[in-house]
């Protein structure tokens, strides 16, 4: 009985801890995260910590991060980790919410196994190979599976500056450059008469079709931090994101109003 009581006490303590604290106090499976990620995740995920979320983490290695997520997201329904290393089949968790899928995350068969467990996600974290081409493939495959308002994160994005990972500061076809271009895609309503999205992104998709989530305007924001890229999914599709031009007040002593696109 005392073991049960002690475990319940431990669970209550962990439920109130930050992600950083949970990670630093971890004594179970090894987890490898940079300090700046943990501090930022505490802010980013706070509103979701007691929600019935589904999360996918690409690349779990020794599996410790999934234990961290399970302690932080108290009401999570699915915490799925995918890794290509066959040794990950030996990872065992008492928490039934944690499931491991072993395989190439970008293979259609692996993607189907993941989506059979959970058809959509609130959070996707790519901590996989860090290869530019793999990051692009994973984003194209799993961003559509995000729920409206969901969060997609690319970790260790500093690798995209390295040639060994298919990157490089002047590499115009790298994943980093692709995500930078998404900043323009968000503002497509202001340059759509000059160029099509297909032409603008042809360096990544060639003559092939543009992913529907891009053409339909589901990218809400792109945030760049040191070694992190965070892409948020819109709550509704569409490229008219600026909304109504709201003018208030009745005294215009300097000029009538801000003009077509401007504001004061």
C-alpha positions, 0 to 999 in steps of 0.5 A: 500500500505504501508503494501505491501512496508514494507513487500517487504522491510522486505523480501529483508532484510531477503534474505540477512541474515544468518540462525543464524540471521533469527533464532535469530530474529524469532518472529513467530512460535517457532524454537529450534536449537543449536547455533553450528548447525546454524553457520555450516548450514550457511557454508553448505547451502550457495551455495544452498540458491538461488537455486530451492531446495527441502528440507525434515525436519523430526520432526518440532514440533512447525514449526518455523524451516520451516519459517527459511528455507523459508526465507533463501532458497529464490528460494526453490520449496518444504519445507516439514515438517513431524511430527507424532504429530497430532497437527501439522495439525493446523500449517498454513503457508502463504508460499505455498512452505511449506507443512506439512505431519502428520504421522509416517515418517517411515510408507510406507503410510507417505513416499508415501505422502511425495514423492508424493509432491517431488520425490527427495530432495537436503537436508534431516534433521532428527530432529525426535524422535532421537531414534536409530532405527528410525534414521536408518529406516529414513536414509534407506528410504530417503537417496535414495530420495536424489539427486546426491550430496545431503546432509542428516543430523542427528541432536541431535546425542548426543542422540545416546550415551544415552540408553533411545534412543537405543544408548550407547557408547558401543552399537555396533548396534546403529545408531551411530555405523552404520554411523561410519561403513559407513566410511569403506564403503566409502573405500571399494575398499581397503578391498573388497577382505577380506570381503563383504559389506553384511557380514560387515553390517550384524549386521544391516540387518541380512540375508536381502538384503543390501540397493542398495545405499550402495552396489552401492557405493552412500555414498560419505562422512560422517562427524561427528560434535558435535551432528551432522552427515552429510552424502553426496550422491555421484554425481555418484555411484561406489566404485572406489572413489580414481580416477587416480593416477596422477604423475607430474614432471620429477625429482625423486631424492629420489625415483621413485614414491609413490608405488601402493597406496601411494603418495608423 
